[in-house]
Amino acid sequence: MHITPLPIDAISPHALPRDRSTIDKAALMELQTSIALSGLRLPIEVFEMADPPEGPAPHRYALISGLRRLTAVTALRDARQNGDFATIPAIIRTPASLPAALAEMVAENEIRCAPSPWDRGRILVEVVRQSHFPTLDAAVEALHPTASRQKRARLRACALVVEELDGLLTAPETLSENRLLRLASALRGGFVDLIQHILTEVRGKSLPTQWEALLPTLIESGRSDEDEIPATYFTPARPRRLLHLPQGLILRREQTPQGWALRFSGPEAKKKGLMDDVMDYVERWFGQ
């Protein structure tokens, strides 16, 4: 195994989609301090790009594994500005293809510091979006060739949550696999629109707040679907969980320990007298 010192500026850290969306700042600072005191103990892994991007300082190599190490050494180089840490020890690989390089990256990170369940799903979605693999199943097969059938099912479930909810959740990389699987089950059960609507209402809130808002819907999704009636040409599916009215009023129902609650939102919901009108209508309906 030959280790070569490479200029940091010659390495592209994001030529491949990364399977880690965030780097723990405290852990990164600890690694940075260790490298400053004792040097880098493990080299990074790169491959030489066939068509490096053009520019004043084009990247000749693409990073396979070692994003945390490369980030820490780059920070040390930038902080000292005296030529120290201008290079980094690297092993130059020759993967057969870009998908093969992606598989090497995933395998290496699973051994050293496994990504979060969300990031495992995110990288699968990303490599399919970028046409590195034709389907999600093909991506799972290539990036996790030794995974059991159950693990592959969990990976596909995490990818489904990323596909439907990316950009709506706060810090999704902190979600446990069990919570992602619970979300995936609800999404597969026909609750996509409702879950997206709820998360839109609490966008930017803390993850515990978002989960609390989702919980009644997740509980409902876990119950028997014996009462589910599919939509027809003349009638919508029942039960009806989300209703958008053209006047600018949105209604969604929510299960509570005491029964059911109707939530009203949208511009029309802010008008005075709406709740009085609704209560009058219900009173007339049940008073007949």
N, C-alpha and C positions, 0 to 999 in steps of 0.2 A: 504494500500500500504506500504510494508515493504522495507525500504532502508538499504542496507548493505554496509559497507566500504570494498572494495576489493583491493588487491594489484594490482598495475598497471601492473606489469610484468605477472600477471595471465590472462590478457585480450588480446586477439588477435584482433587488429583493422581491419584486412583484411580477417578474416575467411569467411565473406560474401563479394560478389562483391559490391563495394561501388557505390552509385549513385551520387557521387561528385568527379570529376577528379582533381579539384584544390581547395585550401583553400585560400581565400584572406588574404594576409600577414598582411595588416594593421588591418583588422577586428580581426584576430587571436591575434595580439599583444594587441589590446584593450581588448579583452576577457581575455588574460593572466594577464594584469594589474589589471583588475577588480577582478579576482580570487585571486590574491596575496593580494589585499587590503581587500576584503570582503568575501572571500571563494566562493565555488561553490554553486550557488543558485539552480540549477536544476541537479538532478542525471542523470547519463547515464543509458542506458538499455542494458542488456546483457542476454545471455542464456548459460546454462551449456552444454558444448560439450560432446556428448556421447563417442566420440573417440578422445580425445585431442592428438595433435601431440607429438611425442617423442622428447626429448632433455634435456639439462641440466636445463632449466627453462621452462617446457612445459606450454602452455596457457591452462587454464582450462575453460575459458569463452570466448565466441565470442560476439563482439560488435554488437548490433542491431542499436541503435541510439546514437548520442552524439560524433561523430568523432571529431568535433571542440573542444568540452570540454575535451575529452581525450587527444587530441594533446596538448592543452594548459597546462593541468596539468602535462603531461609528460615533457614538456619543463621546467616548473618550478621545477620539481623534479630533472631533470638533471642539471639545472643551480645552484641550491643550494647545492646539494650533502651532505645534513646533515640530511636526513631522513624526511624532510618536504615533503609533497605531495607524499608520497610513496603509499598512498591508495586514492581511489576515491569513493564517494558515488554512489551506483548503485542499480537499481531495477532488480532483477533476474526474467526474464520471462520464461515461459515454452511453447513456440510455438509448435503447433502440428507437424510441419515438417520444413525442411529448406526452402521450398518455402513460408511457412507461415511466417517465420522469415523475409524473404526478403520483403514480403508484409507489415509487420509491420514497417520495416525500411523506405520503400518508403512513407508510410502513415505519419509517424512521421516527416520526412524531408519536405514533402509537406506543413505541417502545420507550422513548425518552420522557415524554410528558404528554399524555393523551389529551387531545382537544376535548372541549365540552360536547355534550350530545347535540346542542344546537349547531356548533361549528362542523361537526361531522355531517349533519344534514345540509348545512349551507354549502360546503365544498362540493357535495354531490350535485346540488342544484346548479351551482356555478359552472362546473365543468360541462354539464349538459347544455346550459345556455350558451357557452362559448364553443359549442360543437366539437369538443374533444371526444365526447361519446354520444352515440345516437339516441340512447334512452337512459332513463334513470337505472333500470335494471342492469344495463351494460356497465354503467359507472360503478355500481355496487360490486358487480362481479370483478371488475378490473382493480378497483382500489382496496377491496377487502376480499381477496381470493380465498382466504382460509376461514372466513367467518361462517358460523353455523347458520342453518336456515332461520332460526329464531333471531339471531343477531341481524341478519340481512333484513328481516321483516321490521325490526326496530329501526334500522337505518333508513328504510324507505318511509317509515312513519315520521321520523324526524325531518326528513326531506319534504314531506307533504306539509308539515307545519311551516317550514321556511317558505315554501312556495306560496302559501296562502296568507301568511301573517308577517312576512318580512317588512320591516319599517313601521309596524304598529306596536310592537312590544318594546318596552324599556329594558335594556340589559338582558336580552334573551339568552345570552351565553351562560347566565347564572341559573337557568331553569334546569331542574333535574330531569333525568330521562323519563321517570314516571310521569311527571307533569306534561312533558312533550307527548308521551304516548296517550295520555288522557285527552289532550287537545286534538291529537290526530284522530282518535276515535270519534270525538264530537264532529270534527270536520267531515269525516267519512259518513257520519250519520245524517248529513243534510243541514248542519248548523253553520255552514260557511258564512252566509250573508249576515246572520245574527251575530256571530262572534266578531266578524269584521266591523260591524256597526258598533258593538259595545266597545271594542278597542279604539275605534275612532273617537268615541265620546270621552275616553280617558287617555287619549294620546298624550304622551309627555309626563304622565303621572308615574309614580314609583311602581316597580313591578309588583310588590305586595298589594298595592291599591288596585292595579289592573287585574290581578288574580282574584281578588275579592269581588270585583265587578263581574268576572266571568263565572264564578263558582255556581250561582243558581242555574245558569245555562248548562254547565258541565254536569251538574247533578241530574238535571232533566234528561240530558242526552244519555246518561247511564241507565235510565229506567227502561222498562219494556216499551217497545214501539207497537204494541198491539192495536193502539188507537190511531195509528198513522193511516191516513187516507190519501192516496196519490192524487195529483191534480188531473183535471179533465179539461176539455175544451171550454166548458161552461163554468167550472168552479175551481178555485185555487185549492192547493193541497191543505189538508187539515191534520193536526192543529196548525192554526196560523200563528206564527211567532213574530213576524215583522211586517209592518204595513206602512208603505209610503203613499201619502195622499198628495194629489197635485197642488193642493192649496198651501203646501209647505208644512205639513204636519206628519210626524213620524210616530208610530205607535209600536211598542214592543211589549210582549208579555213576559213576565218573569215569575218563576215559581218561588214561593216563600214557605216557611214552616206552617203558616196559618192558612195558606191558600194560594191565591194568584194576585199579582200586581200588574197594572198597566202603566207603562212609562210613556209620557208624551214629550216629544222634543221637536226641534225645528222652529222657524220663525213664528208660525201660527200658535205654537204652544205658549208663547210669551204674552199673548193677548189676554187681557182681563176678561173674566167671565167664562172662559173655556171650561173650567172644571165645574162651574155651576151648571152650564148647559149639559155637560156629560152626566152629572148627577141627576138633573131633571129628567133626562132621557131614560136613565136606568130606573128611576123611581116610577115613571109612567109605564115602562116595560114590565117591571115586576109587580106593579100595582094593579094590572089589568085583571 
